Amino acid sequence: MINLIRNEFIKIFKRKNIYFLLLIAVTVIVGLNIFEKISSKEIDIKSQYISSYNSDKFKLDSYEYLRLEEEYSVVLERVELEKYAIENKIDYNILLNSENKNMALPNDARILLMKFFDNFDIALIIIIVYISSTIVAEEFVSGTIKNLLIKPHTRIKIISSKILVILLICLILPIIFLITQYIVGGLVFGFDSYSLSAIRFNHIKSNIEVIPMYKYITIIIISKLPMYIGIGLISILIGIITSNVALNILLSIGIYMISIIKNPVIQAMNIYKYISIYNWDFSKYLFGNNYNLINNNIIIPIVSSLITLIIIYLFIISMFKNKEVTNER
C-alpha cells in the first residue's frame, strides 16, 4: 500500500498543471496581501470603533423597523465585538465576519490569516478537484490503469491508495497554503500581529471568546476537512463513471458552487440540515453562526455528512471493481 501511495504522489507531481495552479494560487496570495497593505490607511481605530458601535447599536435596537439586508445575528456580532474593542481599548481589527461599510479598519497579517479560507477556499477546491479528477479518470483514458492491474494488487487496494492520497492532499494542501499566507503576510505587514489572539463572538454562549491563533487555525482546518474530502471523493466517483477529466472538473466545481449558495426553497422545506453538501463546511457553524439553518442541532448535519461520505466511498469501491478496462484514447 505504501508503494502505491508513493507512486500516486510521484504521478501527481509529474503533472506540470499542478505547478501552474500552485503558482497562480501563490501569486494571488501575494497580490492580495500587497493590495491590502497599499490600500490600508492610517486611521484612529479606537474612535472608529466608538462611532461604528453607536451606529450599529442603533441598527440593532431598531432592527425590526429598519428592514436591513443584514441578518440580525451579523449586526449583533459586530456590536458585541465593537463593544469589546472599546472596553479593552483595542487598536487593531477584530471584526472578521462582518464590517460596518462606514468603518474602514485596516487589515494586518493576523486578520488575513484568519480570513484565509474565506479568500482562498475556491483555490483549494480547484486544486483538490483537479487532482481528484485526474487520479483515476486519466488512467482509464490513457490505459495506464492496466499497468497497475497486472501487478499483484487487488482493485480495492489500488483505489484505496488513491483515496488515501486524496485524503492526505486535503490535509496537506491547506496547511501549505496557510504557511504561505503566514510568511507572505508576515513579510508584508510584519510578524508582530501573530502574537495576538483570535477574538470571536459566540452566538450560543452570548460571550466573547479569545482563542490563541494556532488553536483557532487548527479548529478551522478540522471544520473544513469534511468539505474538502467530500468534493475530492465526488470527483473520484465522477471520474470512474465518466472517464472524462474536463467533464469531471466542471461537474465537481458545479457541485461546490451549489453547496455555498443558500437555497431558500431548501431552507423553507426545513430539510437543509439533512443535505450534506450544504453542511459539509462546518466552519460556518462555529461559534453559533448560522445555527438557525439547522435549528440549533449540529448533530444531524454531522451524521448526514458522515453517512454521505461513507456512501460515496462504497460507490467508488463498487464502481471501480466493476469498471471495464479499455484504452479509451
C-alpha positions in Angstrom: 0.0 0.0 0.0 2.8 2.4 0.9 4.4 1.9 -2.5 1.1 2.5 -4.2 0.7 5.8 -2.3 4.2 6.9 -3.1 3.7 6.1 -6.8 0.5 8.2 -6.8 2.3 11.2 -5.4 5.0 10.8 -7.9 2.5 10.8 -10.7 0.7 13.8 -9.3 3.8 15.9 -9.1 4.9 14.9 -12.6 1.9 16.9 -14.0 3.0 20.4 -15.0 -0.5 21.7 -14.5 -0.1 21.2 -10.7 2.8 23.6 -10.6 0.9 26.1 -12.8 -2.1 26.0 -10.4 0.1 26.3 -7.3 2.0 29.3 -8.9 -1.3 31.0 -9.7 -2.5 30.5 -6.1 0.7 31.8 -4.5 0.7 34.8 -6.9 -2.9 35.6 -5.8 -1.9 35.3 -2.1 1.0 37.7 -2.6 -1.1 40.1 -4.7 -3.9 40.2 -2.1 -1.5 40.9 0.7 0.2 43.7 -1.2 -3.1 45.2 -2.2 -4.4 45.2 1.4 -1.1 46.8 2.5 -1.3 49.5 -0.1 -5.0 50.2 0.4 -4.7 50.4 4.2 -4.9 53.9 5.6 -3.7 55.4 8.9 -6.8 56.0 11.0 -7.8 56.4 14.6 -9.1 52.9 15.1 -10.4 53.5 18.7 -12.6 56.4 17.6 -13.7 54.3 14.6 -14.9 51.6 17.0 -16.8 54.2 19.0 -18.6 55.8 16.1 -19.3 52.4 14.5 -20.7 51.0 17.7 -23.1 53.8 18.1 -24.3 53.3 14.6 -24.6 49.6 14.8 -26.3 49.7 18.3 -29.0 51.9 16.8 -29.4 49.4 13.9 -29.7 46.5 16.4 -32.2 48.3 18.7 -34.3 49.3 15.7 -33.7 46.2 13.6 -37.4 45.3 13.1 -38.2 48.8 11.8 -35.3 49.4 9.5 -35.7 46.4 7.2 -31.9 45.9 6.9 -30.5 43.4 4.4 -28.0 42.2 7.0 -29.2 39.4 9.3 -29.8 40.3 12.9 -27.1 37.9 14.1 -24.5 39.6 11.9 -25.3 43.0 13.3 -25.3 41.6 16.9 -21.9 40.0 16.4 -20.4 43.3 15.1 -21.9 45.2 18.0 -20.5 42.8 20.6 -17.1 42.9 19.1 -17.1 46.7 18.8 -18.2 46.9 22.4 -15.4 44.6 23.5 -12.8 46.6 21.5 -13.9 49.8 23.2 -13.9 48.4 26.7 -10.5 46.8 26.2 -9.0 49.8 24.3 -8.1 47.6 21.3 -6.4 49.4 18.4 -6.4 46.7 15.7 -9.0 45.0 13.6 -11.0 42.2 15.4 -14.0 42.2 13.0 -13.8 39.0 11.0 -17.2 38.0 9.6 -18.8 41.4 9.1 -17.7 45.0 9.0 -19.6 48.2 9.0 -19.4 49.7 5.5 -18.9 53.1 7.0 -16.0 51.8 9.1 -12.5 51.4 7.5 -10.5 49.1 9.7 -7.0 48.3 8.3 -6.1 44.6 7.9 -2.9 43.0 9.4 -1.1 39.7 8.9 -3.2 38.1 11.7 -6.7 39.1 10.3 -5.7 38.0 6.8 -4.6 34.6 8.2 -7.9 34.3 9.9 -9.7 35.2 6.7 -7.6 32.9 4.6 -10.3 30.3 3.9 -12.8 33.0 3.1 -10.5 34.4 0.5 -8.9 31.2 -0.9 -11.3 28.3 -0.5 -12.1 28.3 -4.2 -8.3 28.0 -5.0 -8.0 25.0 -2.7 -11.2 23.4 -4.1 -9.9 23.8 -7.7 -6.6 22.1 -7.0 -8.2 19.3 -5.0 -10.8 18.8 -7.8 -8.1 18.7 -10.4 -6.0 16.1 -8.6 -9.1 14.0 -7.7 -10.4 14.2 -11.3 -7.2 13.0 -12.9 -6.1 10.4 -10.3 -8.5 7.8 -11.7 -10.1 9.1 -14.9 -6.8 9.9 -16.6 -5.5 6.4 -16.0 -8.6 4.8 -17.7 -8.4 7.2 -20.6 -4.7 6.6 -21.3 -4.9 2.9 -20.5 -2.2 3.1 -17.8 -4.5 1.5 -15.3 -3.6 -1.8 -17.0 -0.1 -1.4 -15.6 -1.5 -1.4 -12.1 -3.9 -4.2 -12.6 -1.3 -6.7 -13.9 0.7 -6.2 -10.7 -0.2 -8.2 -7.6 -2.6 -5.6 -6.2 -6.3 -6.0 -5.8 -8.6 -3.4 -7.2 -9.7 -2.4 -3.7 -6.1 -1.8 -2.7 -5.5 0.3 -5.8 -8.5 2.5 -5.4 -8.0 2.7 -1.6 -4.4 4.0 -2.2 -5.8 6.7 -4.5 -8.4 7.7 -1.9 -5.8 7.9 0.8 -3.7 10.1 -1.3 -6.6 12.5 -1.8 -7.3 12.5 1.9 -3.6 13.4 2.5 -3.9 16.1 -0.2 -7.0 17.6 1.5 -5.0 17.9 4.8 -1.6 18.9 3.4 -2.7 21.4 0.8 -4.5 23.8 3.2 -1.5 23.6 5.6 0.9 24.5 2.8 -1.2 27.4 1.7 -1.6 28.6 5.3 2.1 28.6 5.8 2.5 30.6 2.6 0.0 33.1 3.8 1.7 33.2 7.2 5.1 34.0 5.6 3.8 36.4 3.0 1.5 38.2 5.5 4.4 38.5 7.9 6.8 39.9 5.3 4.2 42.4 4.1 2.7 43.5 7.4 5.2 42.3 9.9 5.0 39.3 12.1 4.1 41.1 15.3 0.3 40.7 14.9 0.6 36.9 15.0 1.2 37.2 18.8 -2.4 38.5 19.1 -5.3 36.1 19.7 -8.3 35.4 17.6 -11.3 37.2 19.0 -14.8 35.8 18.1 -18.3 36.3 19.4 -20.0 33.1 20.4 -23.7 33.3 19.5 -24.7 30.3 21.6 -23.0 31.4 24.8 -23.5 35.1 24.0 -20.0 36.0 25.0 -16.6 36.9 23.5 -14.1 34.1 23.1 -10.3 34.9 23.0 -8.5 32.0 21.3 -4.8 31.5 20.6 -4.1 31.8 16.9 -2.6 28.3 16.5 -5.7 26.8 18.2 -8.1 28.9 16.1 -6.5 28.0 12.8 -6.4 24.3 13.8 -10.1 24.4 14.5 -10.9 26.0 11.2 -8.8 23.4 9.3 -10.6 20.5 11.0 -14.0 22.0 10.4 -13.2 22.5 6.6 -11.8 18.9 6.1 -15.3 17.3 5.5 -15.9 19.6 2.6 -12.5 19.1 1.0 -12.8 15.3 1.5 -16.3 15.3 0.2 -15.6 17.2 -3.0 -12.5 15.0 -3.5 -14.4 11.8 -3.2 -17.2 13.1 -5.5 -14.5 13.9 -8.1 -13.1 10.4 -7.9 -16.5 8.9 -8.3 -17.4 11.1 -11.3 -14.0 10.2 -12.8 -14.7 6.5 -12.6 -18.2 6.9 -14.1 -17.3 9.3 -16.9 -13.6 8.8 -17.6 -13.7 12.4 -18.7 -11.4 14.8 -16.9 -12.9 18.0 -18.2 -16.5 17.0 -17.5 -15.4 15.7 -14.1 -13.9 19.1 -13.2 -16.9 21.0 -14.4 -19.4 18.9 -12.5 -17.3 18.9 -9.3 -16.9 22.6 -9.3 -20.6 23.0 -10.1 -21.5 20.9 -7.0 -19.2 23.0 -4.9 -20.8 26.2 -6.2 -24.3 24.9 -5.4 -23.1 24.0 -1.9 -22.1 27.6 -1.0 -25.3 29.1 -2.1 -28.1 29.3 0.4 -31.2 27.8 -1.2 -34.3 29.5 0.1 -36.5 26.6 -1.1 -34.5 24.0 0.8 -34.5 26.2 3.8 -38.2 26.7 3.7 -38.8 23.0 3.5 -36.8 22.6 6.7 -34.5 19.9 5.2 -31.4 22.0 4.9 -29.6 20.1 7.7 -30.2 16.7 6.0 -28.4 17.6 2.7 -24.7 17.1 3.3 -23.4 19.4 0.5 -25.0 22.3 2.3 -23.5 21.3 5.6 -20.1 19.8 4.9 -18.3 23.1 5.7 -18.7 23.0 9.5 -16.7 26.2 9.9 -19.8 28.2 9.1 -21.4 26.8 12.3 -18.5 27.6 14.6 -19.4 30.0 17.4 -23.1 29.5 16.7 -23.0 31.1 13.3 -25.9 30.1 11.0 -27.3 27.8 13.7 -30.8 28.9 12.6 -30.3 27.0 9.3 -30.1 23.7 11.2 -32.4 24.5 14.1 -29.6 24.7 16.6 -28.8 21.0 16.1 -25.3 20.3 14.8 -25.5 16.5 15.3 -27.8 15.9 12.3 -25.6 17.7 9.7 -22.5 15.8 11.1 -24.2 12.4 10.9 -25.7 13.1 7.5 -22.3 14.2 6.1 -20.6 11.2 7.6 -23.2 8.9 6.1 -22.9 10.6 2.7 -19.1 10.2 2.7 -19.4 6.5 3.5 -22.0 6.0 0.8 -19.8 7.8 -1.8 -16.8 5.7 -0.7 -18.8 2.5 -1.1 -19.9 3.6 -4.6 -16.3 4.3 -5.5 -15.2 0.8 -4.4 -18.1 -0.8 -6.2 -17.8 1.2 -9.4 -14.0 0.7 -9.6 -14.2 -3.0 -9.0 -16.7 -3.4 -11.9 -15.2 -0.8 -14.3 -14.3 -2.2 -17.6 -10.7 -1.5 -18.5 -10.2 -0.4 -22.1 -7.9 2.0 -23.8 -10.3 4.9 -24.4 -7.7 7.2 -26.1 
